[in-house]
Amino acid sequence: MPMLHTPNDAEAGAAMNGGRRPTIVAAPASASPELSDRPRRRTFTAKDKLRIMADIDRAAETRGIGAILRREGLYSSTLSEWRRQRDAGAFSALIPGKRGPRTAEPNPLSAEVAALQRNNARLTQRLARAEAVIDIQKKVAALLGIPLASIDGVP
């Protein structure tokens, strides 16, 4: 069977547009799923800001502030704003603290109180034993008929 030549869409469009072929337009760059539609502004944590400012403070003596600003991609106005925030104490409030329940400061007298309570309990137990021994001695003396002399002079 002989093959008949059929014009494709590009050739048909060329015939209709006076011999010009349609131009193919590439998809815009924002159609890529890896790129966001709008660029995001960089954010710095308080730790990052303090690190960068410490670097800049060390470099101030050697006049290397510009190199650090270029390396970090910062403007001097941003640095001035961060310095104002640091001087106002804003960064110390942003540093996260230890999580969990707060532990109370130990009372310096609590150890002494605990030792005194243990000593008191020990002495109370000794007193109870001594009173029991005295009661037994009284009963033995009564059984044997030995008179006991009292401290007060009253038998």
Backbone torsions as a table, in degrees:
resi	resn	phi	psi	omega
1	MET	NA	130.4	179.2
2	PRO	-75.3	143.5	-179.9
3	MET	-89.1	129.6	177.2
4	LEU	-91.1	139.9	179.9
5	HIS	-82.8	121.5	176.9
6	THR	-114.0	134.5	-179.2
7	PRO	-71.5	137.4	176.7
8	ASN	-83.8	178.3	-174.3
9	ASP	-63.7	-38.0	-178.7
10	ALA	-66.4	-41.7	179.8
11	GLU	-69.6	-37.3	179.1
12	ALA	-65.4	-39.8	178.3
13	GLY	-67.4	-34.5	-180.0
14	ALA	-67.3	-36.6	179.9
15	ALA	-68.7	-34.6	-176.8
16	MET	-79.5	-28.7	-176.1
17	ASN	-97.0	22.2	176.4
18	GLY	75.2	37.4	175.5
19	GLY	88.1	0.1	178.6
20	ARG	-94.7	137.7	176.5
21	ARG	-86.6	149.8	178.5
22	PRO	-69.8	143.3	179.0
23	THR	-85.4	142.8	179.8
24	ILE	-96.8	125.0	-178.3
25	VAL	-100.5	129.0	179.0
26	ALA	-72.6	154.0	178.6
27	ALA	-66.6	147.1	179.6
28	PRO	-64.9	156.7	-176.3
29	ALA	-65.4	-26.8	-177.8
30	SER	-74.2	-7.9	178.4
31	ALA	-75.6	-12.4	178.8
32	SER	-69.2	133.7	-179.1
33	PRO	-70.3	-16.9	-179.8
34	GLU	-79.2	-23.1	-178.0
35	LEU	-100.9	138.6	177.5
36	SER	-82.8	160.3	-179.2
37	ASP	-66.7	-35.4	-175.9
38	ARG	-131.6	135.6	-179.9
39	PRO	-65.4	144.5	-179.3
40	ARG	-95.9	145.1	178.0
41	ARG	-76.5	138.0	179.4
42	ARG	-72.0	143.5	175.3
43	THR	-123.2	146.1	179.8
44	PHE	-118.7	136.4	175.1
45	THR	-77.0	165.4	179.3
46	ALA	-60.8	-36.3	179.3
47	LYS	-64.1	-42.8	178.4
48	ASP	-63.6	-43.8	-179.5
49	LYS	-61.5	-44.0	-179.8
50	LEU	-66.4	-36.9	178.0
51	ARG	-63.8	-46.6	-178.5
52	ILE	-64.1	-42.1	-179.6
53	MET	-68.5	-32.1	175.6
54	ALA	-66.2	-41.2	176.0
55	ASP	-60.3	-43.4	-177.7
56	ILE	-68.3	-38.9	178.3
57	ASP	-63.7	-37.9	177.7
58	ARG	-70.0	-34.0	-176.7
59	ALA	-83.0	-8.1	-177.9
60	ALA	-63.8	-32.5	-178.8
61	GLU	-71.4	-31.0	-177.6
62	THR	-100.3	8.0	-179.9
63	ARG	57.7	43.9	179.3
64	GLY	-108.6	21.3	-177.4
65	ILE	-64.9	-40.8	-178.5
66	GLY	-60.8	-38.9	179.7
67	ALA	-64.8	-39.4	179.4
68	ILE	-69.0	-40.9	178.1
69	LEU	-61.8	-40.6	177.9
70	ARG	-67.1	-41.9	-178.8
71	ARG	-61.6	-41.0	-177.7
72	GLU	-87.1	-11.2	179.9
73	GLY	73.1	41.1	-176.5
74	LEU	-114.4	158.9	173.2
75	TYR	-101.4	157.2	179.8
76	SER	-65.5	-28.8	178.1
77	SER	-66.1	-35.3	176.6
78	THR	-65.2	-40.6	178.3
79	LEU	-63.0	-41.4	178.5
80	SER	-62.7	-40.6	179.4
81	GLU	-65.5	-41.6	179.2
82	TRP	-65.1	-37.7	178.7
83	ARG	-64.8	-41.2	177.2
84	ARG	-61.8	-42.0	179.0
85	GLN	-64.4	-40.9	-179.9
86	ARG	-65.3	-42.0	-180.0
87	ASP	-66.9	-29.9	178.5
88	ALA	-80.1	-8.0	178.5
89	GLY	84.2	19.8	-177.3
90	ALA	-72.5	-29.9	-176.3
91	PHE	-76.8	-33.4	-179.5
92	SER	-66.1	-27.7	178.3
93	ALA	-77.3	-21.4	-177.5
94	LEU	-87.1	-13.7	-179.2
95	ILE	-73.1	124.7	-176.0
96	PRO	-66.8	140.4	179.2
97	GLY	-92.5	179.2	179.9
98	LYS	-70.5	133.7	-179.3
99	ARG	-85.5	159.5	176.1
100	GLY	106.9	-179.8	-178.8
101	PRO	-67.8	146.8	-180.0
102	ARG	-73.6	136.8	177.3
103	THR	-93.7	133.6	-179.5
104	ALA	-74.9	148.2	176.7
105	GLU	-65.9	132.7	-180.0
106	PRO	-67.8	135.5	178.9
107	ASN	-74.7	129.5	-177.9
108	PRO	-64.8	-22.2	-179.3
109	LEU	-89.6	-7.5	-175.5
110	SER	-65.5	-36.1	178.2
111	ALA	-66.0	-40.7	179.1
112	GLU	-66.6	-40.7	178.0
113	VAL	-62.0	-43.2	179.7
114	ALA	-62.7	-41.8	179.2
115	ALA	-64.8	-41.5	178.6
116	LEU	-65.7	-37.5	177.8
117	GLN	-65.5	-40.6	177.3
118	ARG	-63.9	-42.3	179.1
119	ASN	-63.7	-41.5	179.0
120	ASN	-63.4	-42.6	179.3
121	ALA	-64.5	-40.2	179.1
122	ARG	-64.8	-44.1	-179.7
123	LEU	-68.2	-35.3	176.8
124	THR	-63.2	-40.6	178.9
125	GLN	-66.6	-40.2	177.2
126	ARG	-64.0	-40.5	178.6
127	LEU	-63.0	-41.0	179.0
128	ALA	-63.0	-40.8	177.6
129	ARG	-65.3	-43.4	-179.2
130	ALA	-63.1	-41.1	178.1
131	GLU	-65.2	-37.0	177.6
132	ALA	-65.7	-40.5	178.8
133	VAL	-64.3	-42.1	-179.9
134	ILE	-64.1	-41.2	177.9
135	ASP	-61.8	-41.7	179.3
136	ILE	-65.6	-41.5	178.5
137	GLN	-61.8	-38.7	178.1
138	LYS	-63.9	-42.8	-178.7
139	LYS	-66.9	-40.7	178.6
140	VAL	-64.8	-43.1	179.8
141	ALA	-63.5	-38.9	179.1
142	ALA	-67.1	-38.2	179.1
143	LEU	-68.5	-37.9	-178.9
144	LEU	-84.2	-11.3	178.9
145	GLY	78.6	25.2	178.7
146	ILE	-90.7	123.1	177.9
147	PRO	-74.3	139.2	178.4
148	LEU	-98.9	136.4	176.0
149	ALA	-87.3	133.0	-179.5
150	SER	-94.5	163.1	-177.6
151	ILE	-74.8	-37.9	-177.4
152	ASP	-76.3	-8.7	-177.0
153	GLY	90.8	-3.7	177.9
154	VAL	-100.0	122.7	-178.1
155	PRO	-72.5	NA	NA
